[in-house]
């Protein structure tokens, strides 16, 4: 692959980027949007509908990151839009309880029986941070285990060997996190049970919880090895630690009940993210009632948020989750089949062109790793040819296919992607690999 000059006009986006750099570090409000990992300047989005994004210059793209996962029903899903408009007429926020909170919770519990009780928050970072605080309170312990390349938000202590943007920029952790806090987090290789057992042996009675991406999405898509989840559950039970399953990315995506359903997991706590709010800012943490009842006002663990259970997010979430629940038998097989067609089609084009590529896919999330070797953990993902990925990303973008702008981010599709989008994507990949 070689880098081709741009065939699309980006004049307006470039001007908007220059203006944004006057106000925001790097011109962005989230680092991975900056395209630093792939080079060049990012298009600025004007609108989106279904499977497509349209930028400020009028260029149209097939969207394969879907606001980083939640747009499983496509952009501007009409029932969600209508619900938001209807609710906004009564005010965007009350700072008080509404019936919609329990309406949405009831739908979530029907899909996630493991969530005996829950709390709505405003982001995935809030959800994971709160779940860890709860685990520490429940166990009286300080240490946690996470896995290398897994991103659980930007709270202090969770940025140790984190994936996603941290991996994209080659940062081992984050400045501003006190060493005393970082030392309480042990980052271990994913898919390595022996390393987890050794950590428990080295710190008996000190580990409060394991926090797990059940399918890694923030170092690229990495599935669990057979028996891995079961092994983690057995170890946490034996050692009196909690198992926190972070489904901010996989929730309602790899199955109606997420990875908990797909893999038959029995978590103590679960975190969910933006898909629960139809793409609006929302997060959830919940799980076994004996732990959740430690939260104020019932117990000593304080957690609060003025916008928690925000009525707009509840309305959009209820429209989205209800539709997924009511049409699950049709939706999930269809998006998995579409994902299989597009991912294997692109991989086949790479093979024909002699481009080393490894495909990892779970349901409708996947990564094409630019390496000939299997990818089972972050160290193996990190061996990918990120320069080749950057060239591929740009070649696809110039042909109207927008992939996540990092080798270390999973891609997604939804119900609005169909045979036309699959064909266009494979055709674009054929040209990209042969350019």
Secondary structure by P-SEA (a helix, b strand, c coil): cccccccccaaaaaaaaaaaaaccccccccccccccccccbbbbbcccccccccccccccccccccccccccccccaaaaaaaaaaaaaaccccccccaaaaaaaaaaaaaccccccccccccaaaaaaaaaaaaaaaccccbbbbbcccccccccccccccccccccccccccccccaaaaaabbbbbcccaaaaaaaaaaccccccccccccccccccbbbbccaaaaaaaaaaaaacbbbbbbccccccccccccccccccccccbbbbccccccccccccccccccccccccccccbbbbbcccccaaaaaaaaaaaaaaaacccccaaaaaaaaaaaaaaaaaaaaaacbbbbbbbccccccccccccccccaaaaaacaaaaaaaaaaaaaaacccccccccccccccccccaaaaaaaaaaaaaaaac
